Amino acid sequence: MALRRPRFAINANAPDTRPATLVMRRFLLLWLVLVIASNGWRLLNPLQPVADAQQTIVPLLARDGNTLTDQHIGVAIREYGQTDDKTALPIILLHGTPIASKAMRGLAQLLARDFQVISPDLPGFAGSAQALPDYSSITHARYVADLMDALSIPRAHIVAYSQGGAAAISFTEFYPERTVSLALLSTIGVQELELFGSYRFNHAVYAGQLAIWRAAQWLLPHFGTLDDAILGTGYTRNLTDTDQRVLRDYLQRIEAPALIVHGKKDGLVPYAAALEHYRLLPQSTLVTLDAGHEPAYASPAMFIEQLAQFLHQAESPEAVTRSIAPAARVSAAQAPFDAAARDPVTGFALIVLVLAIIVASYVSEDLTCIATGLLVAEGIVSLPMGVSACLVGLFTGDIALFLAGRWLGPPTLRRLTSESKLAAATRWLRKRGPLVIIASRFMPGTRLPTYIAAGALRMPLPLFVIYFAIATLIWTPLLVGVAAAYGEIAEQWFSRYAAVGVWLVIAGALLLWFILQLVMHAMSWEGRRLLRGRWARLTRFEFWPRWAFYTPVVVANLFFAIRHRSLTLFTIANPGIPLSGITGESKADILQTLAPSGCVAPFCILRAGDAQQATDARQHVLDAFVEGAGNDYPLILKPERGERGKDVAIVADRAAAQEYLSKHCDTIIAQRRVFGNEFGILYIREPNAATGNVVSVARKSNTVVTGNGTQSLKALILADSRAVCMAPYFFDAHAQRLDWIPANGEPVALNSIGTHSRGSVFTDAQHLLSNALVAEIERISRHFEGFHIGRYDLFVDDDAALTAGRDIQIVELNGLTSEPAHIYNPGISVWHAWRVVISQWRRAWRIAAMLREHGVKPPSVRAVIRGLRDPNSLTTH
């Protein structure tokens, strides 16, 4: 049965939820004030550990790994079962994390019937010192030895619970002569059976826990109440700083008698870990409990008889050590770990993994599904559980987007996604209804704007959930399943290259994600055209980001700096322009200097103002300018200090001008809009030369598409070989009319400002260069004392006027960082462009060197940095 599009009314004029935004701003302000107050209180009142009345403080020196520091710390200990027998061997009882020695009191009291028990709060926990350089289990093992030295204990039984097992195993490795016996109570050990079994996966989770904890400490107004939380610094740092990969080797070298007590239902440390530890310790005894992870502190009576018997036997000459263990068990202990026998994670590890998948899906849904599929292939999680976790993440995350759209409304959401994507999603919803929800699930890049648009436009929530669920139930198992199927190959590579296995998994996930993105785009004409545009932006240097093109130029300038023995010499190439115009120069000052030439397009300066009175004053100045001859709207408004066409606008009337001025409080230049042909002319004159040279003439043209009466503006942009290269920019610039269908033969200019980054096409017009043009440019330049190198942006009526050097109207003069715009002529290679630009900079350095010989001093590096930070502080030389 075909799906029918339900009839529902989308409120295209949904009310602006600015009150909600105002409430949010007030809430954020209150939160900021409280956070500042909270952190100030914490800095003035740092956390101090407090031992209870039953504890004794033992002074020690802090450790950073195996290295002693000069920091003095205190370790809180509890002592049980004092005895007069000087030959009695005490027990060092080590707690887990996040609990401390207080939780081990029941077990300690039972052991105290026959033994002296020392139960410390390991450094970083409870009553012991905080703020340590290292919280690792290896360091804790060293602290145990230091504590025994301080208490004059030469040898002891080591009994450890949970995370304390890592410290106990390490202690036995470092101090075998001081270890009478080792008892591991539900402890961690080998890395392969801890959490996900991978050091890097595990520590990614631990690092995430630590980051969340640090963020909570500094970003929540808790006034110190979180600093001593049970899941605080000691817990997160102990997990993050500990490296369990060494414990397997340690276990295989332990000589002392060993006992392993473990619950078969343990959800934190799997019973399989106890079996592996039992295998690696051929001298050990395994006691299996019908319990979980808690008997050591909640029900010690369950195993106290076996533990006490083991401790007594360990002191006897008949104690079983590794050297006299059964040969069969010794041989089994030497066998490598069988990774194929590992079961999917369960218990606490599974909970952590599911939460990690859900949180990761909020960042990237598809990449999370792919990564989960690879985890399935590795056997870390089952396919049903992996799919279920992804479904929960996708469902909660996308419902949150929908509700955010409903609550915040379109004005706020335009800050979260591009104008074109939000407008496109809105049009799709109006035209095709909720079936768009299904399609968006299979079209990467459309989900965010579609879902928030659905909420903002008041689509009924039940309807959204139904269609969203249909799409998600199809897409998620498919994506996870495909990744799991191909993940078998990845798993083989993982096993072959174990040292870099995690990075191979990540790379494989990214590669699969990239392939899926490529395939999804290739399934539609629009997607294929966008791919072509992306390819063009990669292969044609004119669309590269500035850092990519200018890196070789920067390297060349460093060479020039070495040659001329100055880092800042180039900044005096134009002494009449602050820092020669590398950034932040006043365009108003430059235009005023050139104005006597009679070739500057009429302009006025609207001085900065941040109050309504100042805005009104600027509007008054603008009104007076418009009343002048020939200065009617439309006008060009642009910042006095700007670059690459940023915030340049053509305002059609007074209302548009008022709106622009209300949003821009800096000094603004208003200039008559000049029509005709636009060119960029680069001029260079050396100080000793009688005349300068015009080294570049480039035509600036708009990108224009022509309507055919059938295709929308969006389709015309995609179809045009030039426009498609900048499709994302044009989509944003024309977001509100992408569905408009221009008439047959109707030209549509996609940009109106002669800036390359805003869509203007630059072509080489060197053939229009003439002696008359050079003479006119020279005449104009002579009005600007201290100007040697820069590019004029100007208009003329036609090409003949340019060649004749007449009727020139200058709209801007750019300084030292001006580009020879003809390098962007289609067909020019990047190598030629680099040669031209580097040659221009070479001449700039030579000009600056000549000026230095004439007494012009280059500024200091500090002065240049100060000028870049504050253009108002710039001065001319």
C-alpha positions, 0 to 999 in steps of 0.5 A: 500500500502506498504511503499517503502524505498526511495533511497537516498545516505547517505554520510558515509564519511561526512566531519568533520565540525571542522571549525564550532566547532572552530567558536563555541569555539571562540564565547563562549570565546567572550561570556565569556569575555563579561559576566565577564565584564558585571557582573563586571560593574554591581557589581561596578554600582548596580541598584539604583531606580529613582523616577520621578519628580511627586513622593515623597519618604517616608522613611520606614523600610524594612520587611521580611514577618511580621518582621521589619528589620533594613534596611532603604528603600524608597517608591515612592508615587504619590499624587492626589486631595489634599483636605482641608477636614481633615475628607475626607478618602483617597484612597490607589491605588495599582498597579499590576505586572509588572506595577507600579503606573505610569500606574494607573495615568489615574484612579487616576486622575479620582478619584481625582475629589472627593478623595485624592489618594495615589498611591505608587510604591510598594517596589521592583517596579519602583521608590521604593527600590529594593533588598528586603528580601521579595516581597510577597503580605503579606509583601506589605500589611504590607508596605501599613500600614507602609506607612499610618502610615508615612503619618498619615492616620488612615483609607482609601479606598483600591483600587487594580488592578490585582496582587495588589489584593492579597496585598489589601485582605491581608491588609483587613485581617490584618487591618480591622479597617483601611479599609473603603472599598475594590475595586478589579479591575481585581484582583487575589484572590483564588488559585484555579482559578489562572493560573493552579489552583495548588499552586505547579504547579503555583510556579513551573512555577514562580520558572522557570521564576525566574531561567530564569531571574537570569540566564539572569542577570548573563549569558548575557552580558547586562551591567545592562540594564536588571536589571531594566527590566519590567519583572525583579526582582520585577515581578518574586519575587512578583509571587514566594514569594506570597502564594495565598492559604490563600486568600480564608480564608481572603475573607471569613472574610472580613467585609468591603463593597466590589466592584468587577470590572472584564472584561468578556474577561480577559485572565490573571485572568479568569472571573470565579475568579471574580464570586468566589470572588463575592460569597465569599463576600456576601456584594460585588457588581459585575461590569462586563465589556465587556473587557479584563484585561486592563481597570483599566489602559487603559480605566478607564472611563468604570467603574469610575462612578460605582467605585466612587458611591461605594466609596461614599456609603461605607462612608455612614451609609447605606453601606452594610457589611458582617454582614448585607448582604442578608442571601442567599448570606451569606449561599452561601459564606460558601459553599466549592469550587466546583473543578469539575466546573472549566473549562480548563485554557484559555488565558495567563494561557493556553499560559504559560502551552503550553510553559511549555509543549514544554520546558519540552518535550526538557528534556523528551518527553515521560514523558512530554506526560504522565504528559500532559495526567494527566493534561488532566485528571485533567481538566486543559487542553483539550485533543486536546490542550495537544496533540498539545502542545506535538506535537509542542515540539516533532517536534521542539526539534527533528528537532533541533537534526537533524539540530544539527547533520548536522551542528556540525557533528559526532565528536562533537555529540559523546560528546552528546551520547554514541559511541555505540548508535551513531554507531548503529543508523548510521548502521541502517540508512545505512541498512534500510533507513529512516524507522528507524526514525519511529521505533525509535519513539517507541524505548526509548533510540534510538531517540537522536542518530538516529536523530543526526545521520540522520543529520550528515549523510546528510539525506534529511530534507524533507524525515526526516520530513515526516517519523518523522511526521508519527511516532509522529502523531501516538505516541503522541496522543496514549501516552497522551490519555493513560495517560489521561484515567488512569489519571481519577484514579489519579485524584480521588487520587489527590482529596482524598489526596489533600495535596500531590496531586501534588506529587501523579501526579508526582509519577503517571507520573513516574510510567506510564513512567517506565511501558511503558519503561518496556513494550517497552523493553520487546517487543524485544529480545534485549530489554528483554536481556538488562532488564535482564542485568539491573536486574543483575546489581541491584541484584549482588553487583559486578556491584553496583556503588562504593558508594552503596557497600562501604557505610557500609564500610565507616560507619565501618571506622567511628566506627574504627576512634572513637575507635582509636581516630583519623580520619586519623590514617589509612593513616599511615598503609603503611608509605612507600606510601603517605597516604598509597595509598588511592588515587593518589599514584605514581605507578612509585615510587612503581614499582621502589622500587619493581624493585630490587626484579627482579619480576617487568615487565619491564617498563619505565617512560615518564615524564609529558609534555604539549608541542610538544617538551615534547611529542617528548621527551617522544616518544624518551624515549619510542623508547629507551625502545622498543629497549631493549630486549623483549620490542616490541609492543604491550605495556601497557600505563597507567597514573602514578596516576590512578585507576580502569583502567582509561586511561589504553591502549594497543598500538599496534604500534608506531603510536598508542603510539604517538596518546596516548601520544598526548592526555595524558600530565601527566606522563605515565608508559610504560610497557611490555605487559605480557602474561599468567595467571593474578592474584590479591594477597592481602598481609598483615603484621603487624609491629611486625610480622616476616612474613606476610600473603596472605589473598586473591588470585583471578584469573583475566580473560577476558570476552569472547564470542564465535562466531557461524558464524551467530550472530553478536558480539552485539547479542553474547554479549546480549546472554552471561549471563555474558557479558549482565550484562555489555552490555552498556560498551561493546557496547561502547568499541566495537561500531565500530564492533558490526555488525561483525559476528565472525566465528564459534568457534572463541573466542572474548575477550571483554576486555583486561585489568584485571580491574573489572570495565572494564569487567574482571571476578574475581574468587576465586583462594585460592586453589592455595595458597602455602607456596612457594607462600607466601614465594615469596610474602614475599621476594618481599614485604621485598624490600619495606620498609614501606609496610604492606598492599596492592594487587599485580597484577601479571602474571605467565605462568600457575597455577603451576608457581603461586603455586611454586612461580616462574616466577612472573611478577608484573605489579602493586602494589595497596595500602590501598584501594586494594580490596580482589578481590576474593569477586567478585567470582560469588556466594559470597553474599554481606554480606560475601563481606562486612565482608571480606572488613571490616575485612581487614580495621580493620586490617589496623587500627590495623597496623596503631595503632601499627605504631603510638606506634612506633612513626609514626605520622598520618597527620592532616585532613587538610594535608589529604585533601590537599593531596587528592586535590594535589597528588604531595604534598604527602610525605611518613612517 
